[in-house]
Amino acid sequence: MPTRMRFNEKKATQAAARFLRHSNGRMNYMKLIKLLYIADRDALMRWGRPITTDSYFSLKHGPVLSQVLDLITEEPNPFASRTFWSEHISDPEHYSVSLNADPSDDQLSEAEEEAIDEAFAKFGHLSQWQLVDLVHQFPEWQDPEGSRIRIEYEDILKAGNKTPEEIQAIEGELDALSRMEALLAGR
């Protein structure tokens, strides 16, 4: 069974906020999702761990972080409490989101902050459509032809030229981390 990490909304929000701060507090949300994917992809290839722990899918406009996309585009439930994301990042307006409040960065390591900063330095000047063209070139992206296709960690690691042994070791570590988080969450 493929490795599935538990989504860390707080960490994903802090990563998104870091990108938004680099962009004067406002950004097209497709661009934000592509930059978050690029940073996650880079972290997974470099350290064997993604930053946001979101699930990835190939959609028409390239890879997306599934739960981040849902946090941005789904209508809020009026009967549920506000999410950590919605407390800090605005609902979309004209396809852009804004930083409403600083979520701090206590969930991000220095290395993760640097990966986010590097992704912005390298790709932050591109428009959302230039980023779509870029991520369409990533080997793990497949045209879903109107649907969606899951992107597994293994797909990204293969694209990063990891050997089968390296992929197995990374996935084993991620499985162990995932089980440990589940145990701790159950306390």
MDTraj code that builds the backbone (N, CA, C; nanometers):
import mdtraj as md
import numpy as np

residues = "MET PRO THR ARG MET ARG PHE ASN GLU LYS LYS ALA THR GLN ALA ALA ALA ARG PHE LEU ARG HIS SER ASN GLY ARG MET ASN TYR MET LYS LEU ILE LYS LEU LEU TYR ILE ALA ASP ARG ASP ALA LEU MET ARG TRP GLY ARG PRO ILE THR THR ASP SER TYR PHE SER LEU LYS HIS GLY PRO VAL LEU SER GLN VAL LEU ASP LEU ILE THR GLU GLU PRO ASN PRO PHE ALA SER ARG THR PHE TRP SER GLU HIS ILE SER ASP PRO GLU HIS TYR SER VAL SER LEU ASN ALA ASP PRO SER ASP ASP GLN LEU SER GLU ALA GLU GLU GLU ALA ILE ASP GLU ALA PHE ALA LYS PHE GLY HIS LEU SER GLN TRP GLN LEU VAL ASP LEU VAL HIS GLN PHE PRO GLU TRP GLN ASP PRO GLU GLY SER ARG ILE ARG ILE GLU TYR GLU ASP ILE LEU LYS ALA GLY ASN LYS THR PRO GLU GLU ILE GLN ALA ILE GLU GLY GLU LEU ASP ALA LEU SER ARG MET GLU ALA LEU LEU ALA GLY ARG".split()
xyz = np.array([
    [0.0845, -0.1184, 0.0000],
    [0.0000, 0.0000, 0.0000],
    [0.0893, 0.1250, 0.0000],
    [0.0559, 0.2242, -0.0837],
    [0.1379, 0.3455, -0.0887],
    [0.1356, 0.4227, 0.0436],
    [0.2443, 0.4924, 0.0694],
    [0.2582, 0.5719, 0.1906],
    [0.1620, 0.6901, 0.1878],
    [0.0933, 0.7125, 0.2986],
    [0.0050, 0.8285, 0.3134],
    [0.0385, 0.8959, 0.4463],
    [0.0812, 1.0172, 0.4385],
    [0.1079, 1.0936, 0.5603],
    [-0.0202, 1.1652, 0.6018],
    [-0.0324, 1.1913, 0.7296],
    [-0.1469, 1.2678, 0.7807],
    [-0.1247, 1.4151, 0.7452],
    [-0.2252, 1.4776, 0.6841],
    [-0.2149, 1.6180, 0.6440],
    [-0.1985, 1.7063, 0.7665],
    [-0.1005, 1.7964, 0.7603],
    [-0.0735, 1.8889, 0.8695],
    [-0.1170, 2.0284, 0.8236],
    [-0.2421, 2.0621, 0.8552],
    [-0.2986, 2.1903, 0.8103],
    [-0.2191, 2.3096, 0.8638],
    [-0.1763, 2.3002, 0.9872],
    [-0.1020, 2.4123, 1.0472],
    [0.0285, 2.4353, 0.9700],
    [0.0992, 2.3288, 0.9405],
    [0.2258, 2.3406, 0.8689],
    [0.2033, 2.3887, 0.7251],
    [0.0994, 2.3374, 0.6603],
    [0.0672, 2.3808, 0.5233],
    [0.0308, 2.5294, 0.5224],
    [-0.0426, 2.5732, 0.6240],
    [-0.0801, 2.7146, 0.6351],
    [0.0442, 2.8006, 0.6542],
    [0.1349, 2.7554, 0.7390],
    [0.2569, 2.8322, 0.7627],
    [0.3437, 2.8385, 0.6371],
    [0.3495, 2.7290, 0.5614],
    [0.4257, 2.7287, 0.4361],
    [0.3620, 2.8246, 0.3365],
    [0.2297, 2.8193, 0.3247],
    [0.1591, 2.9104, 0.2332],
    [0.1805, 3.0557, 0.2757],
    [0.1735, 3.0810, 0.4052],
    [0.1931, 3.2173, 0.4557],
    [0.3328, 3.2682, 0.4233],
    [0.4312, 3.1816, 0.4284],
    [0.5676, 3.2230, 0.3950],
    [0.5755, 3.2662, 0.2488],
    [0.5126, 3.1886, 0.1596],
    [0.5072, 3.2294, 0.0189],
    [0.4322, 3.3613, 0.0037],
    [0.3218, 3.3759, 0.0741],
    [0.2433, 3.4993, 0.0633],
    [0.3224, 3.6199, 0.1132],
    [0.3990, 3.6029, 0.2203],
    [0.4823, 3.7151, 0.2693],
    [0.5839, 3.7567, 0.1645],
    [0.6368, 3.6594, 0.0894],
    [0.7315, 3.6918, -0.0181],
    [0.6640, 3.7702, -0.1303],
    [0.5323, 3.7622, -0.1359],
    [0.4564, 3.8237, -0.2445],
    [0.3690, 3.9385, -0.1922],
    [0.4188, 4.0094, -0.0930],
    [0.3480, 4.1238, -0.0338],
    [0.2094, 4.0872, 0.0183],
    [0.1933, 3.9635, 0.0628],
    [0.0716, 3.9229, 0.1304],
    [-0.0431, 3.8776, 0.0427],
    [-0.0253, 3.8744, -0.0901],
    [-0.1348, 3.8366, -0.1808],
    [-0.0782, 3.7614, -0.3005],
    [-0.1535, 3.6576, -0.3456],
    [-0.1060, 3.5793, -0.4591],
    [-0.2237, 3.5055, -0.5237],
    [-0.2135, 3.4853, -0.6539],
    [-0.3070, 3.3997, -0.7248],
    [-0.2994, 3.2613, -0.6615],
    [-0.4139, 3.2010, -0.6317],
    [-0.4079, 3.0751, -0.5570],
    [-0.3565, 2.9583, -0.6390],
    [-0.3713, 2.9606, -0.7714],
    [-0.3115, 2.8533, -0.8513],
    [-0.1589, 2.8629, -0.8432],
    [-0.1084, 2.9844, -0.8481],
    [0.0365, 3.0042, -0.8350],
    [0.0846, 2.9560, -0.6980],
    [0.0097, 2.9884, -0.5937],
    [0.0469, 2.9449, -0.4587],
    [0.0511, 2.7929, -0.4497],
    [-0.0494, 2.7263, -0.5048],
    [-0.0532, 2.5796, -0.4994],
    [0.0641, 2.5204, -0.5765],
    [0.0986, 2.5788, -0.6911],
    [0.2121, 2.5265, -0.7694],
    [0.3427, 2.5466, -0.6929],
    [0.3604, 2.6626, -0.6305],
    [0.4829, 2.6869, -0.5532],
    [0.4914, 2.5927, -0.4328],
    [0.3797, 2.5688, -0.3665],
    [0.3793, 2.4739, -0.2548],
    [0.4148, 2.3339, -0.3038],
    [0.3625, 2.2954, -0.4199],
    [0.3947, 2.1633, -0.4747],
    [0.5446, 2.1542, -0.5057],
    [0.5986, 2.2577, -0.5673],
    [0.7414, 2.2578, -0.6016],
    [0.8268, 2.2459, -0.4756],
    [0.7914, 2.3185, -0.3709],
    [0.8680, 2.3117, -0.2454],
    [0.8548, 2.1732, -0.1816],
    [0.7332, 2.1172, -0.1808],
    [0.7130, 1.9820, -0.1264],
    [0.7928, 1.8793, -0.2050],
    [0.7866, 1.8904, -0.3354],
    [0.8562, 1.7976, -0.4253],
    [1.0070, 1.8022, -0.3991],
    [1.0599, 1.9229, -0.3890],
    [1.2026, 1.9404, -0.3638],
    [1.2417, 1.8822, -0.2278],
    [1.1607, 1.9080, -0.1261],
    [1.1902, 1.8548, 0.0079],
    [1.1867, 1.7020, 0.0073],
    [1.0890, 1.6448, -0.0608],
    [1.0794, 1.4993, -0.0678],
    [1.2020, 1.4396, -0.1362],
    [1.2462, 1.5023, -0.2425],
    [1.3642, 1.4515, -0.3137],
    [1.4925, 1.4710, -0.2327],
    [1.5034, 1.5838, -0.1626],
    [1.6255, 1.6141, -0.0875],
    [1.6347, 1.5396, 0.0446],
    [1.5246, 1.5369, 0.1204],
    [1.5302, 1.4854, 0.2569],
    [1.4423, 1.3639, 0.2804],
    [1.3664, 1.3246, 0.1784],
    [1.2779, 1.2104, 0.1957],
    [1.1520, 1.2417, 0.2740],
    [1.1187, 1.3706, 0.2881],
    [0.9987, 1.4133, 0.3602],
    [0.9423, 1.5381, 0.2928],
    [0.8112, 1.5394, 0.2683],
    [0.7494, 1.6615, 0.2155],
    [0.7295, 1.7623, 0.3287],
    [0.7003, 1.8839, 0.2927],
    [0.6767, 1.9881, 0.3932],
    [0.5320, 1.9824, 0.4428],
    [0.4358, 1.9838, 0.3518],
    [0.2956, 1.9972, 0.3917],
    [0.2289, 1.8653, 0.4288],
    [0.2810, 1.7546, 0.3829],
    [0.2235, 1.6201, 0.4003],
    [0.0856, 1.6072, 0.3362],
    [0.0566, 1.6900, 0.2380],
    [-0.0697, 1.6834, 0.1655],
    [-0.0665, 1.5673, 0.0667],
    [-0.1812, 1.5361, 0.0071],
    [-0.1912, 1.4377, -0.1010],
    [-0.1836, 1.5128, -0.2332],
    [-0.1210, 1.4505, -0.3313],
    [-0.1016, 1.5162, -0.4602],
    [-0.1836, 1.4468, -0.5678],
    [-0.2340, 1.5274, -0.6603],
    [-0.3074, 1.4751, -0.7745],
    [-0.2679, 1.5503, -0.8997],
    [-0.2671, 1.4794, -1.0126],
    [-0.2546, 1.5418, -1.1437],
    [-0.3926, 1.5895, -1.1845],
    [-0.4043, 1.7179, -1.2095],
    [-0.5251, 1.7756, -1.2655],
    [-0.4875, 1.8421, -1.3981],
    [-0.5862, 1.8955, -1.4653],
    [-0.5642, 1.9567, -1.5965],
    [-0.4491, 2.0573, -1.5944],
    [-0.4450, 2.1406, -1.4913],
    [-0.3431, 2.2461, -1.4844],
    [-0.2207, 2.2048, -1.4033],
    [-0.1940, 2.0750, -1.3953],
    [-0.0738, 2.0270, -1.3288],
    [-0.1014, 1.9699, -1.1914],
    [0.0051, 1.9327, -1.1205],
    [-0.0092, 1.8752, -0.9871],
    [-0.0683, 1.9763, -0.8895],
    [-0.1489, 1.9258, -0.7965],
    [-0.2049, 2.0097, -0.6906],
    [-0.1880, 1.9410, -0.5562],
    [-0.1921, 2.0208, -0.4523],
    [-0.2009, 1.9709, -0.3155],
    [-0.3504, 1.9644, -0.2858],
    [-0.4021, 1.8457, -0.2733],
    [-0.5458, 1.8215, -0.2692],
    [-0.6164, 1.8946, -0.1552],
    [-0.5665, 1.8806, -0.0336],
    [-0.6364, 1.9410, 0.0800],
    [-0.6197, 2.0921, 0.0829],
    [-0.5050, 2.1421, 0.0380],
    [-0.4884, 2.2868, 0.0290],
    [-0.5872, 2.3428, -0.0733],
    [-0.6015, 2.2756, -0.1868],
    [-0.6992, 2.3194, -0.2866],
    [-0.8392, 2.3217, -0.2256],
    [-0.8738, 2.2185, -0.1499],
    [-1.0054, 2.2153, -0.0851],
    [-1.0210, 2.3300, 0.0151],
    [-0.9176, 2.3570, 0.0930],
    [-0.9249, 2.4673, 0.1901],
    [-0.9493, 2.6007, 0.1209],
    [-0.8940, 2.6168, 0.0025],
    [-0.9097, 2.7420, -0.0719],
    [-1.0455, 2.7504, -0.1398],
    [-1.0881, 2.6425, -0.2037],
    [-1.2030, 2.6522, -0.2942],
    [-1.3363, 2.6054, -0.2372],
    [-1.3371, 2.5261, -0.1308],
    [-1.4648, 2.4787, -0.0779],
    [-1.5321, 2.5851, 0.0070],
    [-1.6630, 2.5889, -0.0037],
    [-1.7415, 2.6815, 0.0775],
    [-1.7279, 2.6414, 0.2243],
    [-1.7078, 2.7379, 0.3127],
    [-1.6972, 2.7031, 0.4548],
    [-1.8297, 2.6479, 0.5072],
    [-1.8182, 2.5529, 0.5981],
    [-1.9355, 2.4954, 0.6635],
    [-1.9775, 2.5901, 0.7754],
    [-2.0981, 2.6481, 0.7660],
    [-2.1390, 2.7453, 0.8682],
    [-2.1586, 2.6829, 1.0069],
    [-2.1673, 2.5488, 1.0136],
    [-2.1886, 2.4815, 1.1414],
    [-2.0584, 2.4304, 1.2031],
    [-1.9489, 2.4425, 1.1309],
    [-1.8190, 2.3947, 1.1800],
    [-1.7351, 2.5134, 1.2276],
    [-1.6419, 2.4835, 1.3136],
    [-1.5516, 2.5896, 1.3583],
    [-1.4564, 2.6253, 1.2444],
    [-1.4017, 2.7429, 1.2537],
    [-1.3081, 2.7882, 1.1497],
    [-1.1837, 2.7004, 1.1504],
    [-1.1272, 2.6829, 1.0321],
    [-1.0039, 2.6059, 1.0211],
    [-0.8854, 2.6958, 1.0517],
    [-0.7734, 2.6348, 1.0825],
    [-0.6506, 2.7118, 1.1047],
    [-0.6202, 2.7927, 0.9787],
    [-0.6375, 2.7291, 0.8621],
    [-0.6142, 2.7975, 0.7342],
    [-0.7006, 2.9232, 0.7242],
    [-0.8302, 2.9091, 0.7476],
    [-0.9219, 3.0219, 0.7278],
    [-0.9013, 3.1337, 0.8298],
    [-0.8406, 3.1027, 0.9420],
    [-0.8082, 3.2069, 1.0392],
    [-0.6937, 3.2953, 0.9909],
    [-0.6113, 3.2426, 0.8993],
    [-0.4903, 3.3138, 0.8595],
    [-0.4856, 3.3532, 0.7117],
    [-0.5574, 3.2798, 0.6292],
    [-0.5544, 3.3052, 0.4851],
    [-0.6970, 3.3279, 0.4372],
    [-0.7141, 3.4319, 0.3564],
    [-0.8472, 3.4733, 0.3130],
    [-0.9131, 3.3728, 0.2197],
    [-1.0448, 3.3863, 0.2079],
    [-1.1155, 3.3175, 0.1012],
    [-1.0682, 3.3793, -0.0301],
    [-1.0774, 3.3054, -0.1401],
    [-1.0320, 3.3614, -0.2672],
    [-1.1202, 3.4778, -0.3139],
    [-1.0552, 3.5763, -0.3673],
    [-1.1234, 3.6893, -0.4284],
    [-1.0515, 3.7170, -0.5597],
    [-1.1239, 3.7056, -0.6695],
    [-1.0646, 3.7204, -0.8024],
    [-0.9456, 3.6256, -0.8202],
    [-0.9625, 3.5014, -0.7743],
    [-0.8639, 3.3946, -0.7872],
    [-0.7355, 3.4198, -0.7088],
    [-0.7393, 3.5092, -0.6118],
    [-0.6237, 3.5352, -0.5267],
    [-0.6621, 3.5164, -0.3807],
    [-0.5610, 3.4832, -0.3006],
    [-0.5786, 3.4758, -0.1562],
    [-0.4804, 3.5730, -0.0917],
    [-0.5142, 3.6130, 0.0303],
    [-0.4314, 3.7081, 0.1044],
    [-0.4011, 3.6539, 0.2429],
    [-0.2930, 3.7023, 0.2969],
    [-0.2561, 3.6688, 0.4337],
    [-0.3327, 3.7626, 0.5260],
    [-0.4214, 3.7057, 0.6093],
    [-0.5023, 3.7859, 0.7019],
    [-0.4360, 3.8029, 0.8369],
    [-0.3621, 3.7009, 0.8799],
    [-0.2965, 3.7033, 1.0100],
    [-0.1735, 3.6138, 1.0021],
    [-0.0743, 3.6459, 1.0823],
    [0.0489, 3.5680, 1.0818],
    [0.0297, 3.4389, 1.1617],
    [0.0438, 3.3226, 1.0949],
    [0.0276, 3.1959, 1.1670],
    [0.1543, 3.1504, 1.2390],
    [0.2564, 3.2333, 1.2429],
    [0.3899, 3.2025, 1.2937],
    [0.4548, 3.0978, 1.2044],
    [0.5656, 3.0449, 1.2473],
    [0.6357, 2.9437, 1.1668],
    [0.6929, 2.8333, 1.2557],
    [0.6289, 2.8106, 1.3679],
    [0.6814, 2.7158, 1.4654],
    [0.6781, 2.5706, 1.4184],
    [0.6012, 2.5388, 1.3149],
    [0.5959, 2.4024, 1.2619],
    [0.7017, 2.3770, 1.1551],
    [0.7589, 2.4838, 1.1002],
    [0.8565, 2.4712, 0.9918],
    [0.9986, 2.4682, 1.0462],
    [1.0779, 2.3754, 0.9950],
    [1.2199, 2.3729, 1.0311],
    [1.2925, 2.4812, 0.9514],
    [1.4139, 2.5127, 0.9918],
    [1.4934, 2.6096, 0.9153],
    [1.5159, 2.5608, 0.7729],
    [1.5402, 2.4307, 0.7578],
    [1.5618, 2.3743, 0.6240],
    [1.4358, 2.3881, 0.5385],
    [1.3186, 2.3668, 0.5979],
    [1.1932, 2.3820, 0.5225],
    [1.1714, 2.5278, 0.4834],
    [1.2010, 2.6191, 0.5745],
    [1.1901, 2.7615, 0.5419],
    [1.2817, 2.7961, 0.4255],
    [1.4045, 2.7432, 0.4278],
    [1.4984, 2.7684, 0.3187],
    [1.4477, 2.7093, 0.1874],
    [1.3866, 2.5903, 0.1918],
    [1.3324, 2.5289, 0.0699],
    [1.2210, 2.6155, 0.0113],
    [1.1364, 2.6690, 0.0967],
    [1.0289, 2.7585, 0.0519],
    [1.0889, 2.8849, -0.0083],
    [1.1865, 2.9431, 0.0615],
    [1.2511, 3.0647, 0.0111],
    [1.3204, 3.0403, -0.1229],
    [1.3856, 2.9242, -0.1363],
    [1.4528, 2.8902, -0.2621],
    [1.3520, 2.8721, -0.3753],
    [1.2406, 2.8061, -0.3461],
    [1.1368, 2.7870, -0.4483],
    [1.0828, 2.9217, -0.4943],
    [1.0629, 3.0140, -0.3995],
    [1.0125, 3.1457, -0.4388],
    [1.1182, 3.2230, -0.5172],
    [1.2428, 3.2167, -0.4732],
    [1.3494, 3.2883, -0.5437],
    [1.3636, 3.2383, -0.6875],
    [1.3465, 3.1093, -0.7058],
    [1.3655, 3.0507, -0.8380],
    [1.2417, 3.0642, -0.9273],
    [1.1223, 3.0526, -0.8691],
    [1.0008, 3.0457, -0.9509],
    [0.8957, 3.1514, -0.9181],
    [0.9156, 3.2291, -0.8134],
    [0.8139, 3.3253, -0.7702],
    [0.7856, 3.4352, -0.8698],
    [0.8765, 3.4602, -0.9613],
    [0.8546, 3.5651, -1.0618],
    [0.7653, 3.5179, -1.1763],
    [0.7401, 3.3864, -1.1836],
    [0.6584, 3.3320, -1.2916],
    [0.5094, 3.3513, -1.2622],
    [0.4307, 3.3669, -1.3670],
    [0.2851, 3.3739, -1.3513],
    [0.2306, 3.2344, -1.3238],
    [0.1046, 3.2284, -1.2862],
    [0.0437, 3.0973, -1.2629],
    [0.0461, 3.0123, -1.3897],
    [0.0298, 3.0742, -1.5063],
    [0.0276, 2.9971, -1.6313],
    [0.1673, 2.9511, -1.6713],
    [0.2691, 3.0302, -1.6410],
    [0.4063, 2.9848, -1.6643],
    [0.4400, 2.8686, -1.5711],
    [0.3893, 2.8733, -1.4477],
    [0.4108, 2.7624, -1.3544],
    [0.3366, 2.6377, -1.4002],
    [0.2173, 2.6536, -1.4562],
    [0.1439, 2.5392, -1.5112],
    [0.2277, 2.4737, -1.6204],
    [0.2832, 2.5551, -1.7106],
    [0.3687, 2.4999, -1.8174],
    [0.4888, 2.4271, -1.7578],
    [0.5470, 2.4837, -1.6536],
    [0.6634, 2.4224, -1.5890],
    [0.6277, 2.2871, -1.5275],
    [0.5229, 2.2812, -1.4472],
    [0.4903, 2.1568, -1.3775],
    [0.4357, 2.0501, -1.4720],
    [0.3855, 2.0913, -1.5873],
    [0.3447, 1.9926, -1.6882],
    [0.4657, 1.9149, -1.7402],
    [0.5845, 1.9687, -1.7215],
    [0.7075, 1.9005, -1.7648],
    [0.7594, 1.8016, -1.6605],
    [0.7054, 1.8036, -1.5387],
    [0.7497, 1.7106, -1.4352],
    [0.7060, 1.5694, -1.4742],
    [0.7972, 1.4723, -1.4692],
    [0.7642, 1.3363, -1.5130],
    [0.6484, 1.2711, -1.4380],
    [0.6247, 1.3104, -1.3132],
    [0.5179, 1.2474, -1.2359],
    [0.3782, 1.2972, -1.2755],
    [0.3699, 1.4101, -1.3458],
    [0.2393, 1.4610, -1.3884],
    [0.1918, 1.3841, -1.5104],
    [0.0656, 1.3455, -1.5074],
    [0.0016, 1.2801, -1.6214],
    [-0.1255, 1.3574, -1.6541],
    [-0.1567, 1.3706, -1.7816],
    [-0.2802, 1.4372, -1.8213],
    [-0.3978, 1.3514, -1.7754],
    [-0.4817, 1.4035, -1.6871],
    [-0.5918, 1.3228, -1.6344],
    [-0.7137, 1.3172, -1.7269],
    [-0.7073, 1.3891, -1.8372],
    [-0.8157, 1.3895, -1.9363],
    [-0.9517, 1.4127, -1.8712],
    [-0.9625, 1.5224, -1.7972],
    [-1.0888, 1.5611, -1.7362],
    [-1.1144, 1.5009, -1.5998],
    [-1.0259, 1.4196, -1.5505],
    [-1.0433, 1.3558, -1.4205],
    [-0.9283, 1.3989, -1.3300],
    [-0.8826, 1.3102, -1.2455],
    [-0.7637, 1.3351, -1.1635],
    [-0.6931, 1.2028, -1.1416],
    [-0.5621, 1.2106, -1.1282],
    [-0.4795, 1.0921, -1.1070],
    [-0.3916, 1.1189, -0.9852],
    [-0.3936, 1.0268, -0.8906],
    [-0.3107, 1.0423, -0.7701],
    [-0.1627, 1.0367, -0.8077],
    [-0.0844, 1.1232, -0.7448],
    [0.0614, 1.1208, -0.7560],
    [0.1137, 1.0671, -0.6231],
    [0.1825, 0.9566, -0.6288],
    [0.2384, 0.8950, -0.5083],
    [0.3787, 0.9498, -0.4829],
    [0.4245, 0.9371, -0.3592],
    [0.5618, 0.9761, -0.3277],
    [0.6597, 0.9029, -0.4188],
    [0.6327, 0.7762, -0.4435],
    [0.7198, 0.6965, -0.5294],
    [0.7347, 0.7588, -0.6679],
    [0.6262, 0.8140, -0.7217],
    [0.6306, 0.8773, -0.8543],
    [0.7266, 0.9959, -0.8539],
    [0.7205, 1.0752, -0.7481],
    [0.8082, 1.1921, -0.7369],
    [0.9526, 1.1482, -0.7171],
    [0.9725, 1.0499, -0.6325],
    [1.1079, 1.0010, -0.6058],
    [1.1711, 0.9394, -0.7305],
    [1.0919, 0.8676, -0.8090],
    [1.1429, 0.8143, -0.9368],
    [1.1830, 0.9283, -1.0288],
    [1.1011, 1.0330, -1.0335],
    [1.1326, 1.1494, -1.1169],
    [1.2623, 1.2157, -1.0713],
    [1.2943, 1.2009, -0.9419],
    [1.4179, 1.2554, -0.8866],
    [1.5344, 1.1584, -0.8952],
    [1.5168, 1.0527, -0.9758],
    [1.6224, 0.9536, -1.0014],
    [1.6674, 0.8781, -0.8773],
    [1.5753, 0.8577, -0.7833],
    [1.6068, 0.7740, -0.6678],
    [1.6013, 0.6276, -0.7111],
    [1.6891, 0.5476, -0.6547],
    [1.6918, 0.4042, -0.6864],
    [1.5745, 0.3350, -0.6168],
    [1.5365, 0.2157, -0.6615],
    [1.4305, 0.1416, -0.5919],
    [1.4616, 0.1209, -0.4435],
    [1.5877, 0.0986, -0.4111],
    [1.6262, 0.0799, -0.2712],
    [1.6079, 0.2100, -0.1911],
    [1.6466, 0.3225, -0.2511],
    [1.6286, 0.4513, -0.1832],
    [1.4799, 0.4818, -0.1638],
    [1.4003, 0.4532, -0.2653],
    [1.2555, 0.4770, -0.2564],
    [1.1951, 0.3915, -0.1455],
    [1.2350, 0.2657, -0.1406],
    [1.1832, 0.1748, -0.0378],
    [1.2217, 0.2240, 0.1017],
    [1.3449, 0.2696, 0.1177],
    [1.3909, 0.3196, 0.2479],
    [1.3135, 0.4457, 0.2883],
    [1.2956, 0.5380, 0.1946],
    [1.2226, 0.6621, 0.2234],
    [1.0784, 0.6307, 0.2599],
    [1.0148, 0.5444, 0.1804],
    [0.8757, 0.5101, 0.2096],
    [0.8632, 0.4370, 0.3433],
    [0.9621, 0.3562, 0.3786],
    [0.9617, 0.2899, 0.5087],
    [0.9687, 0.3909, 0.6227],
    [1.0551, 0.4919, 0.6085],
    [1.0650, 0.5969, 0.7097],
    [0.9358, 0.6768, 0.7194],
    [0.8758, 0.7087, 0.6048],
    [0.7502, 0.7845, 0.6052],
    [0.6373, 0.7036, 0.6670],
    [0.6342, 0.5726, 0.6401],
    [0.5337, 0.4855, 0.7030],
    [0.5510, 0.4852, 0.8546],
    [0.6758, 0.4739, 0.8996],
    [0.7025, 0.4735, 1.0435],
    [0.6610, 0.6065, 1.1068],
    [0.6934, 0.7174, 1.0422],
    [0.6524, 0.8489, 1.0925],
    [0.5008, 0.8610, 1.0989],
    [0.4346, 0.8125, 0.9945],
    [0.2899, 0.8189, 0.9876],
    [0.2249, 0.7380, 1.1009],
    [0.2775, 0.6185, 1.1266],
    [0.2256, 0.5352, 1.2359],
    [0.2505, 0.6018, 1.3711],
    [0.3668, 0.6623, 1.3878],
    [0.3995, 0.7298, 1.5132],
    [0.3051, 0.8480, 1.5351],
    [0.2806, 0.9264, 1.4306],
    [0.1880, 1.0400, 1.4428],
    [0.0480, 0.9925, 1.4789],
    [0.0052, 0.8813, 1.4186],
    [-0.1282, 0.8264, 1.4480],
    [-0.1372, 0.7830, 1.5940],
    [-0.0310, 0.7209, 1.6436],
    [-0.0287, 0.6798, 1.7845],
    [-0.0342, 0.8000, 1.8766],
    [0.0447, 0.9016, 1.8467],
    [0.0470, 1.0221, 1.9305],
    [-0.0837, 1.0971, 1.9233],
    [-0.1472, 1.0994, 1.8059],
    [-0.2755, 1.1672, 1.7899],
    [-0.3860, 1.0968, 1.8676],
    [-0.3701, 0.9671, 1.8881],
    [-0.4699, 0.8895, 1.9598],
    [-0.4646, 0.9055, 2.1108],
    [-0.3648, 0.9719, 2.1598],
    [-0.3488, 0.9900, 2.3057],
    [-0.4385, 1.0956, 2.3585],
])
top = md.Topology()
chain = top.add_chain()
for i, resn in enumerate(residues, 1):
    res = top.add_residue(resn, chain, resSeq=i)
    for name in ("N", "CA", "C"):
        top.add_atom(name, md.element.get_by_symbol(name[0]), res)
traj = md.Trajectory(xyz[None], top)
